[in-house]
Amino acid sequence: YAGSPLGCAAALAVIEVFETEKLLERGVTVGERITQRLQQLAKRNPLIGEVRGLGPMIAVEFFKAAKGREPAPELVKNLVAEAARRGLILLSCGTYGNVVRILVPLTASDAILDEALDLFEASLDAVTDKPQRVAA
């Protein structure tokens, strides 16, 4: 607080890492990769009402019916539990508990992102009784 030399030095070090490792650009890339994949998933799973976000912080909102706007907190609860069983930690949020929040570390590799998205999709398929996608 109040211009602490230690706090200022830490802030400068963080800014330097962001610049040298191009973390802002990575955030945009990660966000686009995840959003694109989730939007493809939403096309085949009508219970996904909306995919939204900024950079790597993304929300997926679920509803009980394809064209309805009734929140689906039970679905999200089951999805979070199924994903955890498979080794993926998801956070539920939202006023009605029908949103899954995704916030990925900027240092996560593309391979890890793809693995996490595969687990998300398989978990969603399992709790909605949809056939699982065949891996390419």
C-alpha positions as CSV (number, residue, x, y, z in Angstrom):
1,Y,0.0,0.0,0.0
2,A,1.0,3.6,-0.4
3,G,3.9,3.0,-2.7
4,S,5.6,0.3,-0.8
5,P,9.0,-0.3,-2.4
6,L,8.6,-4.1,-2.2
7,G,5.0,-3.9,-3.7
8,C,6.3,-1.7,-6.5
9,A,9.2,-4.0,-7.2
10,A,6.8,-7.0,-7.4
11,A,4.4,-5.2,-9.7
12,L,7.3,-4.2,-12.0
13,A,8.5,-7.9,-12.1
14,V,5.0,-9.1,-13.0
15,I,4.7,-6.5,-15.8
16,E,8.1,-7.6,-17.1
17,V,7.0,-11.2,-17.2
18,F,3.8,-10.3,-19.0
19,E,5.8,-8.4,-21.6
20,T,8.6,-10.9,-22.1
21,E,6.4,-14.0,-22.2
22,K,3.7,-12.3,-24.2
23,L,1.0,-13.4,-21.7
24,L,-1.6,-10.9,-22.9
25,E,-1.4,-12.3,-26.5
26,R,-1.5,-15.8,-25.0
27,G,-4.7,-14.9,-23.1
28,V,-6.4,-13.8,-26.4
29,T,-5.3,-17.0,-28.1
30,V,-6.4,-19.3,-25.3
31,G,-9.7,-17.6,-25.1
32,E,-10.4,-17.9,-28.8
33,R,-9.4,-21.6,-28.7
34,I,-11.7,-22.4,-25.8
35,T,-14.6,-20.3,-27.0
36,Q,-14.5,-21.8,-30.5
37,R,-14.5,-25.4,-29.1
38,L,-17.3,-24.6,-26.7
39,Q,-19.4,-23.0,-29.4
40,Q,-19.0,-26.1,-31.5
41,L,-20.2,-28.1,-28.5
42,A,-23.1,-25.8,-28.1
43,K,-24.2,-26.5,-31.7
44,R,-24.7,-30.2,-30.9
45,N,-25.9,-29.8,-27.3
46,P,-28.9,-27.5,-27.1
47,L,-28.8,-27.3,-23.3
48,I,-25.9,-24.9,-23.6
49,G,-27.7,-21.6,-23.8
50,E,-24.7,-19.3,-24.1
51,V,-20.9,-19.3,-24.2
52,R,-19.5,-15.9,-23.3
53,G,-16.3,-14.5,-21.9
54,L,-13.3,-12.3,-22.3
55,G,-9.9,-13.8,-23.1
56,P,-9.4,-17.0,-21.1
57,M,-12.2,-16.3,-18.6
58,I,-15.2,-18.0,-20.1
59,A,-18.7,-18.9,-18.9
60,V,-21.0,-21.6,-20.2
61,E,-24.6,-21.2,-19.2
62,F,-27.0,-24.2,-19.2
63,F,-30.8,-24.3,-19.5
64,K,-33.2,-27.2,-19.0
65,A,-34.7,-27.1,-22.5
66,A,-33.2,-26.3,-25.9
67,K,-35.2,-23.1,-26.5
68,G,-36.1,-22.4,-22.9
69,R,-34.5,-20.0,-20.5
70,E,-35.1,-22.0,-17.3
71,P,-31.8,-22.4,-15.5
72,A,-30.4,-25.9,-15.1
73,P,-28.5,-25.9,-11.8
74,E,-28.9,-29.7,-11.4
75,L,-27.3,-30.3,-14.7
76,V,-24.4,-28.1,-13.8
77,K,-24.0,-29.8,-10.4
78,N,-23.9,-33.2,-12.1
79,L,-21.5,-31.9,-14.7
80,V,-19.1,-30.5,-12.1
81,A,-19.2,-33.8,-10.2
82,E,-18.7,-35.9,-13.3
83,A,-15.8,-33.7,-14.5
84,A,-14.1,-34.0,-11.0
85,R,-14.5,-37.8,-11.2
86,R,-12.6,-37.7,-14.5
87,G,-9.9,-35.4,-13.1
88,L,-11.1,-32.0,-14.3
89,I,-12.0,-29.3,-11.8
90,L,-14.9,-27.0,-12.9
91,L,-16.5,-24.1,-11.0
92,S,-20.2,-23.6,-10.9
93,C,-21.5,-20.0,-10.5
94,G,-24.2,-17.7,-11.4
95,T,-27.3,-16.4,-9.6
96,Y,-29.1,-19.8,-10.3
97,G,-26.0,-22.0,-10.2
98,N,-26.4,-22.9,-13.9
99,V,-23.1,-21.5,-15.2
100,V,-19.7,-23.2,-15.4
101,R,-16.9,-20.7,-15.2
102,I,-13.6,-21.5,-16.9
103,L,-10.4,-19.6,-16.1
104,V,-7.3,-21.3,-17.6
105,P,-3.8,-20.4,-16.5
106,L,-2.1,-18.5,-19.4
107,T,0.9,-20.9,-19.1
108,A,-1.2,-24.0,-19.9
109,S,-0.1,-25.7,-23.1
110,D,-2.5,-26.2,-26.1
111,A,-2.3,-30.0,-25.4
112,I,-3.5,-29.5,-21.8
113,L,-6.3,-27.2,-23.1
114,D,-7.4,-29.8,-25.6
115,E,-7.3,-32.5,-22.9
116,A,-9.4,-30.4,-20.5
117,L,-11.9,-29.6,-23.3
118,D,-12.1,-33.3,-24.2
119,L,-12.9,-34.1,-20.5
120,F,-15.5,-31.3,-20.4
121,E,-17.2,-32.7,-23.5
122,A,-17.1,-36.3,-22.2
123,S,-18.4,-35.2,-18.8
124,L,-21.3,-33.3,-20.4
125,D,-22.1,-36.2,-22.7
126,A,-22.2,-38.5,-19.7
127,V,-24.6,-36.4,-17.7
128,T,-26.9,-35.6,-20.6
129,D,-26.9,-39.1,-22.0
130,K,-25.4,-38.0,-25.3
131,P,-23.1,-40.3,-27.3
132,Q,-19.5,-39.4,-26.8
133,R,-17.5,-37.8,-29.7
134,V,-15.0,-40.0,-31.4
135,A,-11.5,-38.6,-30.9
136,A,-9.8,-37.6,-34.1
